[in-house]
Amino acid sequence: MVQPINTCVLGVGLSGLTFHVPFILALPEIFNLHSVLERNPKAEGGKVKERFGVAPKIHRTLDAVLGDQEIELVIIGTPNDTHYDFANAVLNAGKHVLVDKPVTATSQQAKTLGDLAKTKGLVLYAFQNRRWDSDFLALKGLLSEPERSPNSLGTITEFESHYDRFRKGLKGTWKDEPLPAAGITYDLGSHLIDQALYLFGRPTRLTAFIQNLRGVGNPKVDDCFTIHFHYDAGTRSAYPLAVILRSHILSVRAPQLRYVVRGTKGTYTKYGLDVQEDQLKVISTPKGIFENQFGAEPENIWGFVEKVEADDITVSKLCWPSRDPGAYVELFRNLGAAIREGAELAVKWEEATAVIEMVELAHKSSQEGMTIAVLMSLVDIRVDLPSYSRSFVVQVPPSSSVLQVKQEIQEACPGQPRPEGQRLIWRDRTPRRPSLGMVICPASDTAASPPVPAPTPPPTPTPTYNIPRIPYVASAFPRSTITPRMEFTLAPQRPIMAYVLYKHQKALSTLSSAVQPPVEPDNLSLCRMIAHQTLEKNGWAWPDILDEDFPAPLEGGLQYESAFVDGKPYLRLVEDFGSQPTPVQERALKVLTYTFSILNMTFPTSPPMRTVHAQSVPVPPHVNQLLQQLGLPQMRPANANINPAANPNNPILPEIREIPIRPLLAPFMMLIFRTTLLLYFVAPARKPIFGVLILAWMLYEIWQPIRNALLRNALNRLPEHQRQANNGAEARPVQANQAQEPHIPGAVGARPAAGVPARPPLAGGTLDQQAAVLFDNLANLNIADEEMILNAPAGTPAPEPGLGHKIMTFMSLLITTLHPAIWNRRRVALRRREGTVRTEANMRNSAPPPTDNDEDSIPGQEVNNRAAEIRQELQSQYSRRPRWIQQYMQRVVEEDWVDDSD
């Protein structure tokens, strides 16, 4: 049996005795009212005993509550300005929190509490109980009616929500004082804003009018507000949406207006408030919450729907009942399940934070007298899995790192692939439509099967949905669910996908005669082969459904008509409630789920060109002799740079022709640019040392091509037989440990030509060798020592480096790795080491493969046993390693690769 949650209620005023204590007492199997915070009880047992006859433990200070180790959950029903301080203290004390609305005075405070709760692993719940009002439940049911339902309001164009009352004077409580989070916008506005965001999401813009209408009390405490949420057309539907949230303090009406929802087909109007608050104020026993009439709304305040008939003139009126009673108790049941079972929160803290953010923007809009653009707090990122032909969308904050995105993918992707098994293969940073391409290793899944689940039927779509937004899974369209609008022409044709475009047009023409049947392209099999190879080269599996023929057409089925939306041609489903698609239509819809996605991809229009590097091939002597006898021009190597039209008697021209102008042009221009910048900031005339350094640096930058030119000149000045001997030496195979470079005399690693005495290498070659050795030594600083520690036998004592050693190493690497060559070398070494650590971790943490209990039918039993032995041995070695090495290996596995950190 699950132990009830020991609960403490902070504050036993209206909020505590009306909205919290009754539900805690009514659910003894989930909660136990352990204590309350009551600073000055007037009688023994305090207000709770006076009201319900139950005497919980009474704490007089918050410190006493925080120090009580028996308390698991704290409900904060105190004044608004105390919510943040109390919730912060309770979370730091290691207790779960339910905090009344408004949760905090600022959105930054709410975000801080949310981060703290995640760090502590605690439940932080916002008391947005109005989501369980009976009229709001009825409204949700009405808005969820499918488009073809006779009760549907169509596309919503205006949503008006009221919480009006008539009150001429002040209440004389803390709500009338100018404290943080004071005023009716924070108080009642939190409920209206929460319901609007729950139904429609974050708006595009916000306009608000907030004031102290009565002119009584402190003018900073508002008692009236009107907030407009603006949703542009295309963000959620084809029509713009206006959401109007209003609370008027001098509204003379009985019952008060609650909702007015206008759609393209009808209007919903509702008067009167939910009855649960009035019932909780007078309830005699907490068990009354479960009586039949609790939360049930009287029929005289049920809402009604007005619908326009087919003639667009006649209006019919029908009652829309609030059949489901209000159920604040469901909030507490969800809270208990979240604490004891880890259930998902019905009211997420991020949603409560967004409510406070909207309240802040509303006050700002009212003060500045302007409309404010609402920034999106989350970014939708489309994740493509080429290996599984699957796409889905995750929502992350704009500042998320690659690791955080991978963790969100782990939660959203079926199979829950671990972050270390995900590999980023492309990244599209388009602001409006960011996307990522991922490769997921099947071994990284927590489940044994690949992450391609049995698809679930999508919700009934509305005309705002379009096929290109639907992932192209073969069964994305069950028979009972058809997208009512689809685009049947695309922008520029892609010859490389001519086969797919042909299938696309054929599927559209199958659905409607408004689309002309396509002309079969020449050599259809060749077009299919090109499209097939292009898809596979880009990491996508070829959909077999594109190779299947369409079934024979049948009578009946769905009817589509052509229509133009925003100047683009579409097919629109003719309203025929209850019709089912024929097999050929169903096949066409499935084909379109693939072709739309494929034709919206970007592929190269031509195969990549191979780059061929020209090589100097020696010309045998007898070939030129034969050509000379025939009176033909002699052959020369491709890179000899011999100009036959040049004057052979000019000794300067050959030297000039040997200078490689084109390779020198780009580095020379960059050198001039960087030198100009240096001369601008440094005055060499005043300090000659700077001029010497700049001159030396210029010579170093340009020395390599000059050296190559000098070496080629030295080679050309050799006698003919020595050059031929040198060319013959080049034709001999090179040993594995020798550099594959042109064997120019004097170059690094070159062999001396035949008949020419060996000369020591030029200073330039020695400098390159020394620089390479120096770069390697700096890049591999401490790498060898660290490898020895990691590769040491398990159990070998390895003391953790001290703070001084870490500081010296950090400063050394900070200085040395500023040079790109050093950093590239070190990154290669670190990646090699990280790969070893990750591989060992994957083998150590991999789940054992399933085996059959029948020993006579297990062909791989020995392999499985060997794998289990290796896994057990690795786990044993890991457990015997020093703690600081274990922590290092864990950090390597949890974080990104070295080159994924950007």
Sequence and secondary structure as in RCSB ss.txt:
>XXXX:A:sequence
MVQPINTCVLGVGLSGLTFHVPFILALPEIFNLHSVLERNPKAEGGKVKERFGVAPKIHRTLDAVLGDQEIELVI
IGTPNDTHYDFANAVLNAGKHVLVDKPVTATSQQAKTLGDLAKTKGLVLYAFQNRRWDSDFLALKGLLSEPERSP
NSLGTITEFESHYDRFRKGLKGTWKDEPLPAAGITYDLGSHLIDQALYLFGRPTRLTAFIQNLRGVGNPKVDDCF
TIHFHYDAGTRSAYPLAVILRSHILSVRAPQLRYVVRGTKGTYTKYGLDVQEDQLKVISTPKGIFENQFGAEPEN
IWGFVEKVEADDITVSKLCWPSRDPGAYVELFRNLGAAIREGAELAVKWEEATAVIEMVELAHKSSQEGMTIAVL
MSLVDIRVDLPSYSRSFVVQVPPSSSVLQVKQEIQEACPGQPRPEGQRLIWRDRTPRRPSLGMVICPASDTAASP
PVPAPTPPPTPTPTYNIPRIPYVASAFPRSTITPRMEFTLAPQRPIMAYVLYKHQKALSTLSSAVQPPVEPDNLS
LCRMIAHQTLEKNGWAWPDILDEDFPAPLEGGLQYESAFVDGKPYLRLVEDFGSQPTPVQERALKVLTYTFSILN
MTFPTSPPMRTVHAQSVPVPPHVNQLLQQLGLPQMRPANANINPAANPNNPILPEIREIPIRPLLAPFMMLIFRT
TLLLYFVAPARKPIFGVLILAWMLYEIWQPIRNALLRNALNRLPEHQRQANNGAEARPVQANQAQEPHIPGAVGA
RPAAGVPARPPLAGGTLDQQAAVLFDNLANLNIADEEMILNAPAGTPAPEPGLGHKIMTFMSLLITTLHPAIWNR
RRVALRRREGTVRTEANMRNSAPPPTDNDEDSIPGQEVNNRAAEIRQELQSQYSRRPRWIQQYMQRVVEEDWVDD
SD
>XXXX:A:secstr
    EEEEEE  SHHIIIIIHHHHHH TTTEEEEEEE SS SSTTHHHHHHHS   EEESSHHHHHH TT  EEE
E S GGGHHHHHHHHHHTT EEEEESS  SSHHHHHHHHHHHHHHT  EEEE GGGG HHHHHHHHHHTS TTST
T   SEEEEEEE   B  S   SGGGS  TT SHHHHTHHHHHHHHHHHH S SEEEEEEE SS  S TTS  EE
EEEEEE TTTSSSS EEEEEEE TB   SS EEEEEEESSEEEEEES  SHHHHHHH SSGGGGGSTTTT   GG
G EEEEEE TTSS EEEEEE   S   THHHHHHHHHHHHH    SS HHHHHHHHHHHHHHHHHHHHTS EE  
 SSEEEEEEEGGGTEEEEEEE TT  HHHHHHHHHHHSTT B GGGEEEEEEE  SSS EEEEEE GGGBSSSS 
S           TT  GGGS   TTSS TT   SEEE   SS  GGGHHHHHHHHHHHHHH TTS      SSHH
HHHHHHHHHHHHTT    GGGGS      S S  EEEEEETTEEEEEE   TT    HHHHHHHHHHHHHHHHHT
S   SS              HHHHHHHHHTT      TT    TTS TT SHHHHHHTS HHHHHHHHHHHHHHH
HHHHHH  TTT HHHHHHHHHHHHHHHHHHHHHHHHHHHHHTS HHHHHHHHHHHHS   TTS  S   TTSTT 
   TTS      HHHHHHHHHHHHHHHHHTTTHHHHHHHHHS TT       HHHHHHHHHHHHHHTTSHHHHHH
HHHHHHHHHHHHHHHHHHHH       S GGG TTHHHHHHHHHHHHHHHHHHHHS HHHHHHHHHHHHS  GGG
  
